Amino acid sequence: MPYTVEVERRFEARQGLQAAVRSALPAGASVPVVLRVGITFDDEQLTDRGWFLEDV
């Protein structure tokens, strides 16, 4: 049976450096960002502990 795990994190990134080329964002401006990561795996990929990912 396949499983999918998705994680989503929302945050604001701030422009902190002077752009070498013309930028629509002035220094110090913030931009909303959504980062979404997903992993899909099957039963046979699980460890004996029932984990797909081990502690690193």
N, C-alpha and C positions, 0 to 999 in steps of 0.2 A: 504494500500500500504506500503510495507516495505522500510525502508531507511537504508543506511549504511554510517557512517561517519568514515573516516580514517585520522589519523594524523601521519606524519613521521618526525622524528628529527634525523639528523646526527650530531655526535660530536666526539671528540677525548678524550678517557679516558687515564689517565696517571697513571702508576704504581708508587706509592709513598712510599710503604713500602717494607722492606726487606722480602722476602719470607722465611717462615719457612722450606720449602722443596725446592728442586731444581726447578727453574722456567726457562722457555724459554725466559722470559722477564727480562731484567736487571732493577734495580730501576731507575725510571725516564723515561722509555720507554713509548711511547704512542701507543694506539691501536684504529683504526677507529671503531666506533660503530654506528649501525642503530637501532633505537627504533621505532617500528611501533605498533600503538594501533588502534583498530577498535571497533565500537559500532553499533549494528543493532537493530532497533526498528520499531514498527508499528504505524499507525495513532492513535489507541486507547490508546497508551501509552503516547501521547502528553498531556501537560497540557492545560488549557484554553488559555494560552498565546501562545500556539504553540511550547512550549519548551519540550525537553525530559529531559534535565539536568537543575536543578535550581541552582542559585548562592549559594555557600557554603562559 
